[in-house]
Amino acid sequence: MSTSIKHFGASSDFLSKHRAQNPSSRTILVTGATAGIGLAIAKYLLRSEAKHLLVLAGRNNDVLIDLQTKNPDRVVTTAGDMSDLDYVKSIISGLQLAGKLDGMILNHGTLGSCQRIGGVEAEDWEKTFRINVTSLVVLIQSSLPLLRSAQGKVVFTSSGAAVTAYTSWGAYGATKAAVNHLAMTLKNEEPEVTSLSIRPGVVDTAMQDDIRNKYLGNMDEKDQQKFISAKKDGKLLPAEKPGHVIAELAVRAAKELSGQFLSWDDPKLADYQAK
Ligand SMILES: NC(=O)c1ccc[n+]([C@@H]2O[C@H](COP(=O)([O-])OP(=O)(O)OC[C@H]3O[C@@H](n4cnc5c(N)ncnc54)[C@H](OP(=O)(O)O)[C@@H]3O)[C@@H](O)[C@H]2O)c1
């Protein structure tokens, strides 16, 4: 792992000049930015006239390099696996942010191996928690000083599985319930920071492909049908729909939303829908 400090732009004074020239620009970390909802979020933020600065994380370095090459000054990338907590700790400490991080979109996630509780290996359960929950805690800890002073926003990509139990999704659903709890606790502990978790709906990404192609076997018939028919009947959402709402929330979520778990299309979020 490289120990050199990464910075935006060609030289280390780019950041302060960019912020002075673009006062609406926000500096935002997006995890799981290499595919699906996270990639839609990153592209949306990069298109903004506000000229946001993005720290993009994921495992697929080819996608990260492509985003960086197309946006050479405004993107810094960090490739790694969120199950490796040493990597996670190095993400914020390895960046020159000049004292300011305005937002974090904690979006990466794994279904784990989708085993029923009776058969899941403890190590497998624990790894799903490390990726979906513990890495978020580590990222929050390392960025809180910057988020407090920026009155920053933390947006978690949660799931309907946080509040609905699907057969064989125990580990995944429990991690998303924990994510919602993280947002609620942060609201109480960190009054300067706005944190909320978003339910993105059933979205047409690799995660849904995996549900249909790899994980149906351990699910009950009724649960299988829900996901098969969502695809067959054209009910899957494009990643851009929830992605754009999540992106807008990371830029300007109102304080009164803090601690809440809301569906991406909740009427309370009408102001954040892409026009
Ligand atoms: N799709 C849905 O219907 C749906 C519904 C509810 C909630 N969600 C949530 O939405 C979020 C995004 O999922 P998606 O649907 O966009 O799925 P996706 O297309 O599979 O994207 C998942 C993203 O998370 C990253 N990721 C996964 N495991 C990782 C790990 N161990 N370390 C680092 N990065 C990791 C992936 O990185 P690489 O591609 O680089 O490996 C990718 O960028 C997840 O939190 C998921 O739980 C999705």
The ligand as an SDF file (V2000), in Angstrom:
LIG
                    3D

 48 52  0  0  0  0  0  0  0  0999 V2000
  -29.3740   -3.1210   -5.8740 N   0  0  0  0  0  0  0  0  0  0  0  0
  -30.3460   -3.1480   -4.9840 C   0  0  0  0  0  0  0  0  0  0  0  0
  -31.4800   -3.5610   -5.2890 O   0  0  0  0  0  0  0  0  0  0  0  0
  -30.0950   -2.6300   -3.5930 C   0  0  0  0  0  0  0  0  0  0  0  0
  -31.1970   -2.5860   -2.7260 C   0  0  0  0  0  0  0  0  0  0  0  0
  -31.0000   -2.1210   -1.4240 C   0  0  0  0  0  0  0  0  0  0  0  0
  -29.7440   -1.7010   -1.0210 C   0  0  0  0  0  0  0  0  0  0  0  0
  -28.6800   -1.7700   -1.8850 N   0  0  0  0  0  0  0  0  0  0  0  0
  -27.3880   -1.2900   -1.3880 C   0  0  0  0  0  0  0  0  0  0  0  0
  -26.8410   -0.3890   -2.3350 O   0  0  0  0  0  0  0  0  0  0  0  0
  -25.4180   -0.3330   -2.1750 C   0  0  0  0  0  0  0  0  0  0  0  0
  -24.7760   -0.3710   -3.5410 C   0  0  0  0  0  0  0  0  0  0  0  0
  -25.0750   -1.6310   -4.1420 O   0  0  0  0  0  0  0  0  0  0  0  0
  -25.3850   -1.7820   -5.6990 P   0  0  0  0  0  0  0  0  0  0  0  0
  -26.7780   -2.2750   -5.8150 O   0  0  0  0  0  0  0  0  0  0  0  0
  -24.9700   -0.5700   -6.4270 O   0  0  0  0  0  0  0  0  0  0  0  0
  -24.4700   -3.0270   -6.0250 O   0  0  0  0  0  0  0  0  0  0  0  0
  -23.1750   -3.2150   -6.9470 P   0  0  0  0  0  0  0  0  0  0  0  0
  -23.4290   -2.7170   -8.3130 O   0  0  0  0  0  0  0  0  0  0  0  0
  -22.8040   -4.6320   -6.7460 O   0  0  0  0  0  0  0  0  0  0  0  0
  -22.0940   -2.2530   -6.2740 O   0  0  0  0  0  0  0  0  0  0  0  0
  -21.5280   -2.5550   -5.0330 C   0  0  0  0  0  0  0  0  0  0  0  0
  -20.3880   -1.5970   -4.7840 C   0  0  0  0  0  0  0  0  0  0  0  0
  -19.8210   -1.9000   -3.4910 O   0  0  0  0  0  0  0  0  0  0  0  0
  -18.4390   -2.1980   -3.6580 C   0  0  0  0  0  0  0  0  0  0  0  0
  -18.0190   -3.2590   -2.7440 N   0  0  0  0  0  0  0  0  0  0  0  0
  -18.6470   -4.4180   -2.4870 C   0  0  0  0  0  0  0  0  0  0  0  0
  -17.9190   -5.1520   -1.6170 N   0  0  0  0  0  0  0  0  0  0  0  0
  -16.8140   -4.4200   -1.3470 C   0  0  0  0  0  0  0  0  0  0  0  0
  -15.6810   -4.6410   -0.5300 C   0  0  0  0  0  0  0  0  0  0  0  0
  -15.5130   -5.7750    0.1590 N   0  0  0  0  0  0  0  0  0  0  0  0
  -14.7390   -3.6760   -0.4750 N   0  0  0  0  0  0  0  0  0  0  0  0
  -14.8590   -2.5240   -1.1910 C   0  0  0  0  0  0  0  0  0  0  0  0
  -15.9140   -2.2640   -1.9730 N   0  0  0  0  0  0  0  0  0  0  0  0
  -16.8770   -3.2020   -2.0500 C   0  0  0  0  0  0  0  0  0  0  0  0
  -18.2910   -2.6800   -5.1070 C   0  0  0  0  0  0  0  0  0  0  0  0
  -16.9660   -2.4950   -5.4920 O   0  0  0  0  0  0  0  0  0  0  0  0
  -16.2750   -3.3140   -6.7340 P   0  0  0  0  0  0  0  0  0  0  0  0
  -17.3250   -3.3690   -7.8350 O   0  0  0  0  0  0  0  0  0  0  0  0
  -15.1310   -2.4390   -7.0990 O   0  0  0  0  0  0  0  0  0  0  0  0
  -15.9280   -4.6540   -6.2340 O   0  0  0  0  0  0  0  0  0  0  0  0
  -19.2750   -1.7500   -5.8160 C   0  0  0  0  0  0  0  0  0  0  0  0
  -18.6900   -0.5040   -6.0700 O   0  0  0  0  0  0  0  0  0  0  0  0
  -25.0590   -1.4980   -1.2640 C   0  0  0  0  0  0  0  0  0  0  0  0
  -24.8070   -1.0300    0.0470 O   0  0  0  0  0  0  0  0  0  0  0  0
  -26.3140   -2.3560   -1.2540 C   0  0  0  0  0  0  0  0  0  0  0  0
  -26.4430   -3.0950   -0.0720 O   0  0  0  0  0  0  0  0  0  0  0  0
  -28.8350   -2.2190   -3.1570 C   0  0  0  0  0  0  0  0  0  0  0  0
  1  2  1  0
  2  3  2  0
  2  4  1  0
  4  5  1  0
  4 48  2  0
  5  6  2  0
  6  7  1  0
  7  8  2  0
  8  9  1  0
  8 48  1  0
  9 10  1  0
  9 46  1  0
 10 11  1  0
 11 12  1  0
 11 44  1  0
 12 13  1  0
 13 14  1  0
 14 15  2  0
 14 16  1  0
 14 17  1  0
 17 18  1  0
 18 19  2  0
 18 20  1  0
 18 21  1  0
 21 22  1  0
 22 23  1  0
 23 24  1  0
 23 42  1  0
 24 25  1  0
 25 26  1  0
 25 36  1  0
 26 27  1  0
 26 35  1  0
 27 28  2  0
 28 29  1  0
 29 30  1  0
 29 35  2  0
 30 31  1  0
 30 32  2  0
 32 33  1  0
 33 34  2  0
 34 35  1  0
 36 37  1  0
 36 42  1  0
 37 38  1  0
 38 39  2  0
 38 40  1  0
 38 41  1  0
 42 43  1  0
 44 45  1  0
 44 46  1  0
 46 47  1  0
M  CHG  2   8   1  16  -1
M  END
$$$$
